[in-house]
Each structure stands twice: as C-alpha cells, then as structure tokens.
Amino acid sequence: MRSPKSSPQRSKAEGVSITKLFLKPMMVTLKQFIKSTLSRPNTVLYPYERPTFPENVRNQHEIDWEKCIGCEICRKVCPNECIYFEFADVEGEYEGPLRSEVDKIKKQVRRPAVDVGHCLFCGDCEEFCPTDAYAFIDTIELADYAREDLYYHAEELKKDPEKSDREMVLFNRMGENPILQVDICIGCFRCARECPTECIEMVPGPKLRKEKPVMIPDVDYSRCIGCAQCVDVCPVNCLHMEDVEVDNSFFYHINPQDQVPIVSTLLPSE
C-alpha cells in the first residue's frame, strides 16, 4: 500500500512550476535592483556622512564642570561601577559651582572619570545627576586598540566652559533624605564638611560634653540632593537614609520633549 506522500497523483498535483521556482524570485530581485539603483540607499555613507542622532542619544560621556558639584551620585547609581572620581587642583580664585567644605580646604574639585569599556550606556548617571551636569554627546568613535585606552580621565570628559550655560537645577532624584539619631552623634562636623550643597548646619544639640552642648547637624532638605555623602563619612553611623516622595517630572532626560521649566543658578557661598 502506497503512503499518501508517495502517491503519483499527489506528486503530479503538487509539482513546482517553473514560474514559481525561477521567474518569481528573479522578478523580486530585479525590482530591488532597480529600486536601489535609481533611489538613495537606506544606509548612511559613514564616515563621509554623519548619521543623525535623536536628542536623547547615549554615546560618549560629557561632564559640565561649571555645573558638577562632586556629589558622586553618578558613581553610586552606576550598575557596572565604571565611574570613578578624580581630584583636580584649583589654581587661583575658584569661580565654579558649589563644592564641599573639604574640597575648599584642599583647594580642589572632584570630577567623574569613566571606563567606557565597562559602560553599558544605560543613562542612569545622566538621569540621576542632581544638577544636570552629566550628559551624553553624539561622538561615536570610541573604539581603540587597548582596553586601558577606553578609560577616560576627568579632564578628557570636560565640556568646553564656553559652551556651558552655567545654569543648573538642584533636584533630589535619589528619593532619600538623611535622618539623624541625636543620642549617637558626637559632633565631629564631618557630615557638614563633606556635604556638596552645604545644606548641613551644625547647631547645639540636647547632649552636653564638658558642660557645653554637643553640636549636631541640621539639614536643609530644600537643598539636600540625597547623595548620602554625610552618611558615608559618619564615624559612628548616627545618620541613615530614609525614602521620600520624588516628583516624576524630575526625570526628563529619557523624554526631552517634556522638560520641566525649573532652572536656578547656584553660586558658591561666600
């Protein structure tokens, strides 16, 4: 008994015609040939032509030193831990943005460097930057011959100061605020000296030491950016971070069309 597949009548009925086998594919190829010959190709003739990028493209990193305050939030939110902070000496009179009291004493500023070889270009560094100092530019030529050359120092990522508008926002995009345990604080002043926005003021507390009140930090939450620098340097762990509500309009780099019109110029305190 013959199987249905080996039946002569079935094979004859389902035979492939010459038109389906040869002519139809050749017609498709001919149409594509004529279209590509007479019209412009879909590809960009790089490097003779520069590709057009959307406004929120993520290519090379760029740091506006006229806005960066050295809060290290970009380093903390980086999922690949490819951001490192370097210190740059300040010569002459400082005319930049806010910085911590420690950096003032040492006459320096701290700025981010990036290992592009480990970066996944997620954009968290730009999105969480409280002053909009972090950005991505449309430079795409990042390939190199050695992995070590993919490490870009802070000076290499510095934006041209003449192109900076020197205007920045100050948002707490981390959604956290420092909370003090008064009975543990020893009044060492380290939190106030490390705060990049100078939002911590030391005030007399309820505890006494040698008949004098122990100074404790008083946080101005309207200027706090949730960087947790105060928590990191506290020697007795009397500070911890607690969640606060965050306005979703603060996150507008993903969709640049809906930017919030809140801009303020922050100058270093006298």
C-alpha positions in Angstrom: 0.0 0.0 0.0 1.4 3.3 -1.0 1.7 6.1 1.5 0.0 9.5 0.7 3.4 11.1 0.2 4.5 8.6 -2.4 1.3 8.7 -4.4 2.0 9.6 -8.1 -1.2 11.6 -8.4 -0.3 13.7 -5.4 3.2 14.4 -6.6 1.9 15.5 -10.0 -0.7 17.8 -8.5 1.8 19.5 -6.2 4.6 19.8 -8.6 6.5 23.1 -8.6 6.1 25.2 -11.7 8.9 26.9 -13.5 7.3 30.3 -12.8 7.2 29.7 -9.0 10.7 28.3 -8.9 12.6 30.7 -11.2 10.7 33.6 -12.6 9.0 34.9 -9.4 12.3 35.2 -7.3 14.0 36.8 -10.3 11.3 39.4 -10.5 11.7 40.3 -6.8 15.5 40.6 -7.3 15.0 42.7 -10.4 12.6 45.1 -8.6 15.1 45.6 -5.7 17.9 46.1 -8.1 16.1 48.9 -10.0 14.9 50.5 -6.7 18.4 50.6 -5.2 20.0 51.8 -8.5 17.6 54.7 -9.1 16.9 55.8 -5.4 19.1 56.7 -2.5 20.2 53.7 -0.3 18.9 53.4 3.2 22.3 53.3 4.7 24.3 56.4 5.7 27.6 56.7 3.9 29.7 56.9 7.1 32.3 58.3 7.6 31.7 60.6 4.6 28.3 61.5 6.1 27.4 61.9 9.8 24.4 59.9 11.0 21.6 61.9 12.5 21.0 61.1 16.2 18.0 61.7 18.4 18.2 64.3 21.1 18.5 61.7 23.9 21.2 59.6 22.3 23.8 57.9 24.6 27.2 57.9 23.1 30.3 59.5 24.7 30.1 60.9 28.2 30.5 64.7 28.8 30.7 66.5 32.1 29.9 70.2 32.5 32.4 71.3 35.2 30.5 74.5 35.5 27.6 72.6 37.0 29.2 69.5 38.6 29.3 69.7 42.4 31.2 66.4 43.0 28.4 64.7 44.8 29.3 61.3 43.4 25.7 60.3 42.8 26.6 59.1 39.3 29.1 56.7 40.7 26.7 55.3 43.2 23.9 54.6 40.7 26.2 53.1 38.0 25.2 49.4 37.7 28.6 48.4 36.2 30.6 50.5 38.7 32.6 52.1 35.8 32.6 55.6 37.1 35.5 56.8 39.3 36.2 60.2 40.8 39.4 62.1 40.4 40.6 65.2 42.1 41.7 68.3 40.2 43.6 71.1 41.8 42.2 74.6 41.7 44.6 77.4 40.9 43.7 81.0 41.8 40.2 82.1 42.8 37.5 79.5 42.4 34.5 80.6 40.4 32.8 77.3 39.8 29.6 75.8 41.3 29.1 74.5 44.8 31.5 72.1 46.4 32.1 70.6 49.8 34.0 72.3 52.6 36.7 69.6 52.5 37.3 70.4 48.8 37.5 74.1 49.7 40.1 73.5 52.3 42.2 71.3 50.0 41.7 73.7 47.1 40.4 71.0 44.7 37.4 69.7 42.9 36.3 66.1 42.4 35.0 65.2 38.9 34.0 61.8 37.4 36.1 59.7 35.1 34.6 56.8 33.1 35.8 53.4 31.9 33.8 53.3 28.6 34.9 49.7 28.1 32.7 48.7 31.0 29.9 51.2 30.4 26.5 49.8 29.2 25.2 53.3 28.4 22.1 52.9 30.5 21.9 56.6 31.1 21.4 56.4 34.9 24.3 58.7 35.5 22.7 61.4 33.4 19.2 60.8 34.8 20.1 61.0 38.4 22.6 63.9 38.2 21.0 66.5 40.6 22.4 69.5 38.6 22.2 68.3 35.0 26.0 68.4 34.7 26.2 64.9 33.3 25.3 64.4 29.6 25.9 62.3 26.5 27.1 63.7 23.2 26.9 62.3 19.7 30.6 61.2 19.5 30.5 57.6 18.3 34.2 57.0 17.5 35.0 55.2 20.8 36.9 52.1 19.5 40.5 51.7 20.5 43.4 49.3 20.4 43.8 48.6 24.1 41.3 48.3 27.0 43.4 50.7 29.0 42.7 53.4 26.4 39.0 53.1 27.0 39.4 54.7 30.4 38.7 58.4 30.0 40.0 60.7 32.7 38.0 63.6 34.1 39.9 66.2 32.1 39.1 64.2 28.9 35.4 64.3 29.6 35.3 68.0 30.5 32.9 70.1 28.5 34.2 73.3 26.9 33.4 76.0 29.5 32.5 78.5 26.8 29.6 76.1 25.7 28.2 75.9 29.3 25.2 78.0 30.2 26.2 77.8 33.9 22.6 77.3 34.8 21.6 74.1 36.7 18.8 72.6 38.5 19.1 71.1 42.0 16.8 68.1 42.4 16.7 65.2 44.9 16.3 62.5 42.3 17.6 59.8 44.7 14.4 59.9 46.7 16.2 59.8 50.1 16.9 62.1 52.9 19.4 61.8 55.8 17.9 61.2 59.2 19.8 61.8 62.5 19.9 59.7 65.6 20.7 62.5 68.1 21.8 60.3 71.0 24.6 58.8 68.9 26.0 61.9 67.3 29.4 63.1 68.6 29.5 66.4 66.9 32.6 65.8 64.7 31.4 68.1 61.9 32.5 65.6 59.2 29.0 65.5 57.6 28.8 69.3 57.3 32.3 69.4 55.7 31.5 66.7 53.2 28.1 68.0 52.0 28.4 69.2 48.4 25.4 71.5 48.6 26.3 73.0 52.0 22.8 72.1 53.3 24.0 70.9 56.7 24.5 73.4 59.5 25.8 72.4 62.9 23.6 73.6 65.8 23.7 72.9 69.5 22.1 69.6 70.5 20.5 68.3 73.7 23.6 66.4 74.9 26.3 68.1 76.9 30.1 67.5 76.9 32.2 69.3 79.5 29.1 71.4 80.3 28.8 72.5 76.6 26.2 71.3 74.1 27.3 68.8 71.5 26.8 70.2 68.1 24.5 68.2 65.8 23.7 68.5 62.1 20.6 70.4 61.0 19.7 69.5 57.4 18.0 71.9 55.0 16.0 69.4 53.0 15.1 72.0 50.4 18.8 71.9 49.2 19.5 68.2 50.1 20.0 66.0 47.0 20.1 62.7 48.7 23.7 61.9 47.8 24.4 60.2 51.2 27.9 61.7 51.5 27.2 62.6 55.1 26.1 59.0 55.8 29.3 57.6 54.2 31.7 59.7 56.3 29.9 59.5 59.6 32.3 57.6 62.0 29.6 56.5 64.4 26.7 55.7 62.0 24.4 58.2 63.5 22.9 59.1 60.1 20.8 56.9 57.8 18.8 57.5 54.7 15.0 57.2 54.5 12.8 57.2 51.4 10.9 60.4 50.5 8.5 61.0 47.7 10.0 62.0 44.4 8.3 64.1 41.6 8.5 62.1 38.4 8.8 65.3 36.4 12.4 65.5 37.7 13.3 62.6 35.3 13.1 64.2 31.9 16.2 63.1 30.0 14.5 60.0 28.7 11.9 62.1 27.1 13.5 65.6 26.4 10.2 66.9 25.0 8.7 67.2 28.5 11.5 69.0 30.3 10.4 70.8 33.5 11.0 74.6 33.3 12.7 74.8 36.7 16.2 76.3 36.4 18.2 78.1 39.1 21.8 79.4 39.2 23.8 78.1 42.2 26.9 80.0 43.0 29.4 79.1 45.8 28.6 80.6 49.1 30.7 83.5 50.3 
